[in-house]
């Protein structure tokens, strides 16, 4: 048992040592580069984006032109997920070295080839906003470590003096909808996530001298995704 505990401790410390950052929010999409849209009926559309409409900081309709020149308008209810090329002002991964090196990624069920092209990944999700549940296309900002917990960008999030966003939407496997997590509530969310980790290592917090609670929110998400 002690050997297993030691191995788990070393494993968890190694995860914390790899700083996992959330991708920046995308405010604009390139109209000249290729996008890939996967509909709920299983069909795939290779296209260029011509227009996006927004609701509550997330895409709620998209107009594209496919390879045959057909103009298509899609609603979130028709789209399963999509990979969109950010505009020139939204270069994903320009300052995130780990996006260029899949060996640094955590576990992901997304298309690694398209992620490697630094496309923004969106998926259909129910989202709880002010007690109302909306179906929206939301940007996953932890695409390289997201198998169990999705973190979605909040386009209305304020930033700290160091540039860290103060809020995200989060959805764990089994949740009916994503919910807003604000910086002031991160500690409470940490405690919820720790309950999952503690199934594997009862005294995790003590063994790591509290490093989990004082580390980044991104590292905690990566840790939980890796364990359960």
N, C-alpha and C positions, 0 to 999 in steps of 0.2 A: 504493500500500500504506500509506504514511504517513497519507494522508487517511482511509482506512478505519479504521486503528488509532486515529486521533484521534476519529473518530465513535463507535467502540466505547467508548473511554475515557469520553467525555462521557455516553454512554448509561448505562454502568455506574455512573458517579458519580451520575447522576440517580436511579437506582434506589435507591442507598444513601441518598440524601437523603430518600427517602420512607420513614419508619419504618413497617415492617410488623409488626404485633403478632399473636400468636396469640390466639384467643378464649379466654375462661375455660372451664374445665371445668364441665359441667352436672351437678349432683348431684341435681336434682329436676326433675320435669316437671309442668306444669299439667294438671289433670284436667278443666278447664272450657273450655280453648281447643282449637282445631282442629289436628289433626295429619294428616300426609299420608304414607302408607306405600305403597311401590312394591314389589310382590312379584316374585319371580324369574320367574313365569309371565307377567309383563307387565301384570297388573291393578293398579289403584290403589285404595286404601282411604282415604276421607276419614272421619275418626273422632275420638274422644276417648280419650286414654290412661287406663286404669283401674289398671293395675298393671305394674310392671317388676320383673324378677328379675335379679340381677347375678352375674357370675362373673369373678374376677380383675380386678375394677374395671371391667368392661364389661357391657353388657346381653347376657343370653343367652336371654331370653324376654320377651315383651310381651303384655299382655292389653288389648284395646281394645273400644270399642262403636262400631259404624258408624252411619250416618245412619238406618238402619231399626231400630236398637235391638238388633241382633244382637251378642252377645258373641263375640269371636274371640280365640283365643290363637295366637300366632305364634312360631316359633323363628327364629334367625338364618339357618338354611339356607333358609327360605322367603322371606326379605326381601332384596331387592337394595339398597335404600336408603330412607331416611325422613327427614322433617323434623318435629321435635318442638318444641312450645312450652315453653320453660323456665318453671319455677315463679317466683313473685314474687321469690325470693331469688337467682335466677340470670338476671337480665336481661342477655342478650347485647347487647353493643355499647353499654351504658349509659355507658361511659367511652371507647368507641372510635369516634371521629368518622368514621373512614373507612368504617364500615359504613353510614353514611347517605349516602355519596357514591360511587356506582359508578365515577366517573371516577378515583378513587384506587385502584381495585382493580387487581390484576394479572390474569393469564389464568386463567379458571376454566371448567369444563365443567358447572357446577351451575346450578340454577334461580335466576337473579338476582332474580326477583320474590320468591320464598320466602326467599332470603337477606336481601333488603331488609326483610322482616318480622321479622328477627332470630330466626329459628327455628334450632334446633340441628340440624346435618346429621350423620346417621349413615349408615354403609354397611357391608355385609358384607365382612369381610376375614379372611384367615388371619392369625394372630398367633402368633409364637414366644414362648412363655413358659416359661422354665426347661426348654429343650430339648424341650418339647411344643408341637405346632402345634394351635391351637384355632380354630374358626370362630366369630367374634364380631361383634356390631354395635358399631362403634367410632366415636367422635365425631371428625370432622375439624375440627381447630382452625385450619387455614389455608384455609378454604373459598373465599376470594377470590383465592388465588394457589396453585392446587393441581393444575394440569394434568399435571405430570410427577412431582411428589413430594407424597405425602400425609403430613401430620403428625397423629397421633392423640393425644388427651389421655390422660394416665395418671392415673386417679383416686387412685392411691396416691402420686403424686409429692409430695415435700416441697417447701417453698418457701424461697427465700432471704429475707434480712431486708428486701429491697426488693419481695418478693412475686412474684418470678420463679420459675416452676416448674423443678424441678431434673431432670426427666426427661420424655421423650415417646417415643411409638412412631413409627417412620418407615418408610415404604415407597416406594421409587422404582419407576418404571415398569419392569416386567420382574422385580421381586423376587417370589419365591413367597409371602413372608409379611412382615408388619411386624415390626420388631425394636426392642428397647428401646435408647434412647440416653440416657445419663445426663450430667449437667452436666460431670462429670469427664472424659467422653469427647468433649465437643463439638469440641475441637481436632482429634481424629483424624477425626471425621465431616466437619469443614470440609475437611480435606485430600482426602478422597474426593470431595466435591462440587467442589472446585477442579479436579480432573482433568477434569471435564466442561466447566467454564468455559474451561480452558486449551486446549481444542480450538478455541476461537474467538479466544483472545487469549493467546499463549504467555507473555508477560511481564506478565500481569494483576496479580499481587501486587506486583511492583516498581513498576508504573505508578501504582498506587493507594496506594503507600506503606504497604501493609499494612492499609489500612482495612477490607478484607473480613474479615480474621482477627480484628480487634478489634471488629467490629460485632456486631449481634444475630444470633442463630440464625435468627430470622424473616426478616431481610433476605437472608441467604444462600439460604434456601429460595426466596424470591421471585425472586432473581437467577437461579438455576438453572432454575426453571420458565419464565422468560422467554426463556432462551437455547436450550434444546435440545428 
